[in-house]
């Protein structure tokens, strides 16, 4: 997890969306990695917090050309890849699933 890579993903998503002529949907999911930090003397997830702030900025982007909508998606859809759906696979709220960004 790297803030620069997260920024690059959102920058690329924004660039792609600006080039499209029709609305599209991007489904994003992230695993919330919890770490004990000496700075906070607590268990935190700073990379996830940065991811969420990027989502918030994308949703509130006001360039007049397009609009991003961020909403939770139930994680009950069929799996195409084998992975364990754990509690830390989260969306916008503690009980939400993956995030969807409607472009």
Long-range contacts (C-beta under 8 A, 24 or more apart in sequence): 1-33, 1-47, 1-48, 2-47, 3-47, 3-50, 6-47, 6-50, 6-51, 6-54, 7-54, 10-54, 10-55, 10-57, 10-58, 13-58, 13-101, 13-103, 14-58, 14-61, 17-66, 17-68, 17-103, 18-65, 18-66, 20-103, 23-102, 23-103, 24-102, 24-103, 25-100, 25-101, 25-102, 25-103, 26-100, 26-101, 26-103, 27-73, 27-98, 27-99, 27-100, 27-101, 28-55, 28-98, 28-99, 28-100, 28-101, 29-75, 29-89, 29-91, 29-97, 29-98, 29-99, 30-89, 30-90, 30-99, 31-86, 31-88, 31-89, 31-90, 32-88, 32-89, 32-90, 33-88, 34-88, 48-90, 52-92, 55-92, 55-99, 55-101, 58-101, 59-101, 66-103, 68-101, 68-102, 68-103, 69-100, 69-101, 69-102, 70-99, 70-100, 70-101, 71-99, 71-100, 71-102, 72-96, 72-97, 72-98, 72-99, 72-100, 73-97, 73-98, 73-99, 73-100
